[in-house]
């Protein structure tokens, strides 16, 4: 059976693109697309893809614990597409790994958190304190830039490497004095009464850029219509999720097993999106500049290879 008109429209694609993909819908078995996500509330959009998926396709969601794991899965083709932090994408591209950013997943979703009773109310109060940071992440780059902006360096704090899921517990036990976390970790510390927000670190030239959509260079070359279809799903699913915050909470709890109260509190600090706007491109380049200054990368990536705006521009015109 050919793709229905409703399926064509719900895919978010122009008719010529959907028509090219229609041949796959004739197959006896649906085409399975493997989508990597992180175990975070702001990586939840792909779980809503099923609502808008064209006939003939099936989405297999594969969760990862760290951005680097998600990016590496794309590079090794363990997944076809993935959503992870921009830092991981830049790290890979700067090392000549075949990763391509074809869309945006979300903005915001991060915070600097301290214990509620401690006299830590600003970034400068963290001097000499033990701060939990997951190296190689977007959060780390934002935090180090915030340190620079207030005249501090990483050596002014005691940096402790901790994974995102472990940060709230480490803060509660007193293993660390603060952490630079990803939602819903910060909100979990808030609703438990243990923590307080020191700041949401969105005042840098990187804005609130956080997670992106990535794929392998070969996928872009060999299946450009499918890439556009996937971004079309992101477009519709993110818009749907943002207009149904209760469903974001329910989906995150059901699929990732995260604390309901914390997820509900975290939704206000999450901006799900899809488009590669000029603002986003500028923030990516500013981000890479900061990573170079911090010596996290030895050279800037080839942005013409790393960033492919064609799917986004195609959908914006549809």
Secondary structure, DSSP 8 states (H G I E B T S, - for coil): ----HHHHHHTT--HHHHHHHGGGGGSSS-EEEEEEEESSGGG-GGGGGGGT--TTEEEEEEEESSHHHHHHHHHTTSSSEEEEEHHHHHHHHHTT--EEEEEEEEEE-EEEEEETTSS--SGGGGTT-EEEE-TTSHHHHHHHHHHHHTT--GGGSEEEE--HHHHHHHHHHTS-SEEEEETTHHHHHHHTTSEEEEE----STTTTEEEEEEEEHHHHHH-HHHHHHHHHHHHHHHHHHHH-HHHHHHHHHHHH---HHHHHHHGGGEEE-----HHHHHHHHHHHHHHHHTTSSSS---HHHHB--HHHHHHHH-
